[in-house]
Amino acid sequence: MATKKTTPSYIIREATEADLPVLVDFLKKLALHVNGEPDLDLKESEYQRLLEVLEAALASPDKRIVVAEQPGVGLVGMGDVTVWSSQSIWEQATVAEYRSAILDDIWVEPEFRKAGIFKALLRSLVDFADERGAHDLMLEYSSSNKEAKSAWTRLGFKTTGIRAAAFTHHVKEALI
């Protein structure tokens, strides 16, 4: 018996300036989800800062923001990737450029999860990275986010290091 292949009810496309207010809301929801915090309103200055960051990202040739749009509903997900280059640190006969891609801020609204949107967003981001010659993909997620760890592990990502963070003034005090 042949299986019937259904057409997804969502569209994956590049983000536009008109999408930016919704993307700021998605970023807020993602941050609150990661930190386990209740909903809150962004300060106007933070809202404007995020709008400016996203607007600059749309103009960057090395960055791609994609959205998932559900016809009749609106945006239900987003993701972004940045491709960057570095030079090899080892002396070589020729200059070696190494290109990596950093996946970031992938979000799907909870009521639209398990519909293939996450994989479709990720496929679009990985295609962009591959087209620009990225050799590997990197990402980070909170160690407390078990859902993210499970999803990324299923996709072949392996923990390769530990990211540590500190406030500048704490480091300066410790150096005294």
ZIURNOR-V244081 format. One line per field, one symbol per residue. ss: DSSP state (~ for helix, > for strand, _ for the rest). psi: psi as a letter, one per 40 degrees, with the letter a starting at -180 (. if undefined). A space follows every 10 residues. Layout:
ss: ???
psi: ???
This chain:
ss: _________> >>>>__~~~~ ~~~~~~~~~~ ~~~~~_____ ___~~~~~~~ ~~~~~~~~~_ __>>>>>>>> ___>>>>>>> >>>>>>>___ ______>>>> >>>>>>>>_~ ~~____~~~~ ~~~~~~~~~~ ~____>>>__ _____~~~~~ ~~~~______ _______~~~ ~~~~~_
psi: hiihhihiei hhiiiidded dddddddddd ddddefiiii hiiddddddd ddddddddeh eeihhiihhh hedaheiiii ihhiiiiiei hidihhhhhi hhhifhhhhd eeifeedddd dddddddddd defhdihiii ihdegddddd ddddeehihe ahhiiiiddd dddde.
